[in-house]
Amino acid sequence: MKKKVTLTLAIVIAFILIILAASSLYTVKEDEYALILRFSKVESIKSESGLYFRIPFIETILKFPKNLQLYDLRPSDVLTSDSKAMSVDSYVLWKISDPLQFYKTLGSIAEAQVRLDASTYNALKNVIGRKEQNAIITQQDTGRDTLNEEIFQNVKNTSTGYGIEIMDVKVKRFDLPQANEEAVYRRMISDRNQIAARYLAEGQSEANMLKNEVDKKVSLLISEARVTAEELIAEGEAEYMRLLAETFDTKEKQDFYIFMRSLEALKASLTGDDKTVVLGRDSDIAKILMGISE
């Protein structure tokens, strides 16, 4: 009987020792901090990975991540300098740099996210509150880096003393609240239409100026060409008359010229099927024909 009791006690003691041994050992991974707490007081901090020993039931282990944390904020509404509402979607990259200070001031990742949410919202409100809505909408690509840098510095300055390090803050997108989104789009379309109309009017005005200038040059060239043509025709007629005068400078030559011109006139009048010509007695052609018949 005593042997059975002794064996049972030995088994129970061995079981208790195994439990104590198992609960006294703990591991620390490469991407985490381990805080050893004794009655809620931090006794030591383990930042190197490995297997460690603790006092069971007296010391507890609290672990925090060592790697980079991404906190994606919910979209929040802020007012621009011209009192226009905008919905901003952003995120924060951060990490724990001092686990002891982080435990004393924040104590948990959830509380850290609450503080980051408040700091980022205040930064967005302060930075965007100094800019007009139209400038933010029309310069999202060119001015995004400057805007992100201002917000990042603002969040970084307000997050000191928590044992965390802000690595980056970025605005993912700007949206317009449903209440005024359509109105803003209409205003943007109206502005673009006005710009397009102004460009078209300027282009039409310049086109008319060019057309008028070309028409003026064409009219001037045509006028000069007509003057030149009239001068050439006059010179040609004068030369023609001079040559006629030189060619037909005697009475016989003049009579021959008149004879040839009369024959040409008669030939020109004999067209079609009707070959009958009615001439007066005093007609030069009639005299020529009558002379030929004689």
C-alpha positions, 0 to 999 in steps of 0.5 A: 500500500505504501509503495503505491502511495509513494509511486503516485506521489512520485508521478504527481511530483514528476508531472508538476516538475515537468509543468514547471520546467515547461512553463519556465522556458520561452522563446524569442523570435527574430522579429519581436521584443520580449519584456519580462514582467514581475508583478507588472514591473519590467525586469528585463527586455530580450531583443535577441532571438533564442530560448530563455528561462523565467520564474514560473507564476511570478514572471510573465512575458509580454511580446511586441513586434520588432518589424515594420508595421503598416497602419491603414487609416480609415478615410477621413474628411478634412476642410481646405482653406476655401472651406471645401470638404475632401475625403483623404485616404492615407497610411502610416509605416512605423515601428517600435524603436524603444520597447520599454518606452512603448510599454510605459506610454502606449502598452499595446499595438491597438493603443499605438494605432489610436494615437497614430490615427489622431496624429495623422488626422491632425496633420492632414487637417493642418496641412490640407487646411492651408491649401485650396481644394482646386490646387489639391485636385489639379496638382495631385501629381506634381505636388503630391511629394511635397504634401506627403513630406509635410504630413510625414514631418507633422506626424513624426514631430507629434509622435515623439516620446512613445518609443516608436519611429515613424518611417513614412506617411503617404496619402493614397488618394483624395476623394470628394464627399458625395454631397459636393462631388457632382458640383465640383465635377460640374465646376471643373467641366465648366472651367475646362469648357471655358478654357477650350472656348477661349482657345478656340476664340483665340485660334479663330481670331488668329486664323481670321487675321492670317486669312485677311492677310493672305487675301490682301496679299492675293488681291495685291498680286492679282491687281499687280498682275492685271496692271502688268497684263494690261501694260503687256497688251498695250505694248503688244498692240502698239508693236502690232500696229507698228509692224502693220504700219511698217509692213503696209507702207504703200498704197498697193500693200494697203489694198492687198491688206484690205483684200485679205481682210475682206476675204477672211471676213467672207470666209468667217461668214460662210458657216453652216449649210446656208452659203448665201451672202447678201452684200450691198453694192458699196461693200468692199467684198462685193466690189472685189467679187464683182471685179473678180467676176469681170 
